[in-house]
Structures are given as C-alpha cells and as structure tokens.
Amino acid sequence: MRKLPIYLQFSILVFCVPAYADPTCTISGNIETCVFTLTGGLETWMVPPTWNSANNKVWTIGAGGSGFASGIVGDTGGSGGSSGVSYVTNLSLIPGSTIDYEIGIGGGTSGGTGTAATWFGGSTLGASSVGFAGGQSSGSTSGGAAPTTSKGTVLYAGQAGANGGASIGAPGGSAPGAAASSSSTSSGTSGATSSGGATGGVGATSSTAAAAGAAGTELPGGIGDGGGGGGGATSGNINGANGGLYGAGGGGALHGGTAGAGAQGVVIAQWTIVHPFIFTPAIVP
C-alpha cells in the first residue's frame, strides 16, 4: 500500500557572514537589514540566498566635508558641506553574486578632503545603482559646497556649509536637508539640523566647547543622517566640532584652532526574506 505524500518545508534563515565585519546584518521577523560602514576603498559583498529582488530598498549617505581653521588672525573658517540621502527600491541582484560598494571617508580636519562618495552596486559612483557624492570640505572662510552628483532617488539633498569671516563666530557644519547660517556674535553657530534627521551640535562660547552633531536615527537599523557640528567661538573655545553620523559637515574654527571633521558615509540594505530551500520530496512507496 502506498503511503500518503509527505511534504517537508525547510525555511533556512541565512545571516550575512563575510570574511570581515562588514556589513553588520540583523534579522527581525521576515525582514533582513544590513548596514555597511567599512571605509577605506572599494569593497565587495556576496548577495545572500535570502535576497528578494521584488521587495527591497537600499539607502546611501555620502560623507560630510570638514570645516576650516582660518589662517588669518581674528578670522573664522567656514564649515564643511554635507552629503545627502538617496535610495533605490527593488534592486535586482542574483544571490551568490558579488556586488561592489564603497563607503565615503569624511573630510579630515583643517580642510582635508577625504574620499567622500558612497555608492552600492558598481565600481564607481557613476556606474552604481545608488549613491551620493560627499560634501566638500571648506578650505577658507567660505563654507564647503553641497554635492551635485547622486544616483537613485534623492530623499534629502546635501547642503553647503556656512561661511565664516572676520570677528564673528565660526558657523556650524551643515547636515542633509538644512543649511547652517553664519553667526554675527562672538559665539559659534549651532550646527544645522536635517529634515527628519539629527540635531546639530551647539556652537561654542568663550566658556563652553562646541558640541558634535547628533547621530541620525530615521532610517532602518536605527541610523540616519547626522546633525552638523557646532562652530568655534572667537575667544576661549576656538575649535569647531565634528559632524554627526552619517554624512554631516564639521564646524569651522578660529585661527589657531582645530576645525571639525565631516562624518563618514553609510549604506543600508533591507529586504523581505526569501526562503530558497523549499522542496517537496518524492512520494514514499
């Protein structure tokens, strides 16, 4: 006598386990989220078996530019420009294939530039599926420029840093979605806040140091676009503060001080899990 058919379903959740610690992947219910933060050059990622080309979203934030410490006595430097946030939906990837990506390095202190663009799905920003150029570091009393190049749909635009100038407090760095404004007092300007993103750092006074921009939280994984770093004062606390994670610009500093650095970029990929190992064995005789 033939036995009834037996149906076995195997649902296997596959975590991303690359040879290094990037990306960091988590699973909640049937949603997988991977956060890519490793800076330093072009990287590769093996697409996991759980990838769902019909239901996913990938966000990118470029790096922020650094502020500037003016070389003129009595002057304050401009702040660094921020990057922006872009995304793409339902990106078609083949499980088991490798994808190139790069995470932007924030501008260094005192006008450093860094490699600021962030992208996913290509060997360059121009060839990628989604990405954003980085904010420009300030190299003078003028604020750094906002990026003009992106791939995918722009969620928040990058913003230029604010200007410094003679006998005024250094401006705060900008954050995606809003621009910092220049100060006309002896105190530094607070960093800018993005639309939906984190709070900018408070500017310095003669008795209080400038505060770094807050980290963003509005995107999956509890991260997002950061607030701009606060600017240094014209006396006492002359240093600018760093931009917040991710992508915010650093605050400018008075002559002789240290400018704030721009924050690095990030990539976030999230998808509904596909269970690839589902099969029905033959009928047992």
Secondary structure, DSSP 8 states (H G I E B T S, - for coil): --------B---------SSS-SEEEEETTEEEEEE--BSS-EEEE--TT--TTSEEEEEE-------B-SSTTEE--------EEEEES----TT-EEEEEB-----STT------EEESSSSSTTSSEEE-------SSS-------EESEEEE--------EETS------BTTB------SSS-------SSS--------SSS-------EEEEGGGEE---------SSS--------TTT-----BBTTS--------EEEEEEE-----B-------
